[in-house]
Amino acid sequence: MAKKAVKKATKKVAKKATKKAAKKVVKKAAKKVAKKAPAKKTKRKLNPALLKPYTPSAALAEVVGSKAIPRSEVVKKLWVYIKAHKLQDSKNKRMINADAKLKPVFSGKGQVSMFEMAKHISKHLK
């Protein structure tokens, strides 16, 4: 694409001006083409610390399983459990109502906000 733009520019200038003028126009055309070219995106690398497997406590294992899994997977499985058992508060969706299995995970509290949930989960992962 850059070559075509350069060829067009040289043909136009060659007819009207000298070789020096042609070189200037060719450089300008090449710069315009270079600016329009999209930049290549590099794929981000995952942090290995985020993939570190943790062993859940007995209380948390009732909900997510006893197998060692990364923290992100624990949160995903907890949300699947919460949605499946309709434990999200109907009026305030940020609050999660604990059932018999979740009460020990949430330190005995009956209702926890979704932001507090991470704090309570971290106590049950080793």
C-alpha positions in Angstrom: 0.0 0.0 0.0 2.9 2.3 0.8 4.5 1.6 -2.5 1.4 2.5 -4.4 1.1 5.9 -2.6 4.8 6.6 -3.3 4.4 5.7 -7.0 1.4 8.0 -7.4 3.1 10.9 -5.7 6.3 10.5 -7.8 4.3 10.5 -11.0 2.4 13.7 -10.1 5.5 15.5 -9.0 7.7 14.3 -11.8 5.5 16.1 -14.3 5.4 19.4 -12.4 8.7 19.8 -10.5 12.3 18.7 -10.1 13.6 15.6 -8.5 14.2 17.3 -5.2 10.5 18.3 -4.9 9.6 14.7 -5.9 11.6 13.3 -3.0 9.9 15.7 -0.5 6.5 14.6 -1.7 7.4 11.0 -1.6 8.6 11.3 2.0 5.4 13.1 3.0 3.3 10.4 1.3 5.3 7.6 3.1 4.7 9.3 6.4 1.0 9.5 5.9 0.8 5.9 5.0 2.9 4.9 8.0 0.6 6.8 10.3 -2.5 5.1 9.0 -1.1 1.6 9.6 -2.8 0.0 12.6 -0.5 -0.9 15.5 -0.1 -4.6 16.3 -1.5 -5.5 19.8 0.5 -7.8 22.0 -1.3 -10.3 24.1 -1.0 -9.8 27.8 0.7 -12.5 29.9 -1.1 -14.0 32.9 0.4 -13.5 36.3 1.3 -17.0 37.6 0.4 -15.9 41.1 -3.3 -15.6 40.0 -3.3 -19.2 39.0 -1.9 -20.5 42.2 -4.1 -23.3 43.5 -5.5 -23.0 47.1 -7.0 -25.7 49.2 -10.5 -24.7 50.5 -11.4 -25.3 54.2 -14.1 -27.9 55.1 -16.8 -25.2 55.3 -16.0 -23.8 51.8 -15.4 -27.3 50.4 -19.1 -28.0 50.8 -19.9 -25.3 48.3 -17.0 -25.4 45.8 -15.5 -28.8 46.3 -12.4 -30.1 48.1 -10.0 -30.0 45.1 -7.3 -27.3 45.2 -8.2 -24.5 42.7 -7.2 -20.9 42.0 -9.0 -18.1 43.9 -10.7 -16.9 40.7 -12.3 -20.3 40.2 -13.5 -20.4 43.9 -15.3 -17.0 43.3 -16.8 -18.3 40.1 -18.1 -21.5 41.7 -19.5 -19.5 44.7 -21.4 -17.2 42.3 -22.8 -20.2 40.5 -24.0 -21.6 43.8 -25.5 -18.2 44.9 -27.4 -17.8 41.6 -28.6 -21.4 41.5 -30.0 -21.1 45.1 -31.3 -17.6 44.5 -29.4 -16.2 47.5 -29.0 -12.7 46.1 -31.2 -10.2 48.0 -34.2 -9.3 45.7 -34.2 -5.5 46.6 -30.5 -4.9 47.0 -28.6 -7.1 44.6 -25.3 -6.3 46.2 -26.3 -8.3 49.3 -26.0 -12.1 49.6 -28.2 -14.0 52.0 -26.4 -16.9 53.6 -28.0 -20.3 53.7 -26.9 -23.2 56.0 -23.8 -24.0 53.9 -22.7 -20.4 53.4 -23.2 -19.2 57.0 -19.9 -20.8 58.3 -18.0 -19.3 55.3 -19.4 -15.8 56.0 -18.3 -16.0 59.7 -21.8 -16.7 61.0 -23.4 -13.6 59.4 -26.8 -14.0 57.8 -26.2 -11.4 55.1 -23.0 -10.2 53.5 -22.3 -7.7 50.7 -20.6 -9.0 47.6 -17.5 -6.8 48.4 -17.1 -8.4 51.8 -17.4 -11.8 50.3 -13.8 -11.8 49.1 -12.6 -11.0 52.7 -14.5 -14.0 54.1 -13.4 -16.3 51.3 -9.7 -15.5 51.9 -10.0 -16.8 55.5 -11.0 -20.2 54.1 -8.2 -20.7 51.5 -4.8 -22.0 52.3 
